């Protein structure tokens, strides 16, 4: 289970693998969580659970 403060990786729409820190979780009541992530480049992105993988920093 991914939680706030976890480091995650995901594949962007450009096909590149990105890493970042989970700073929030949205849509928990609807079913599939959407993670709000601050990427290492400083951008804040919203990525669905099925595209995220928890990593060890």
Order of alpha helices (4+ residues) and beta strands (2+ residues): beta-beta-beta-beta-beta
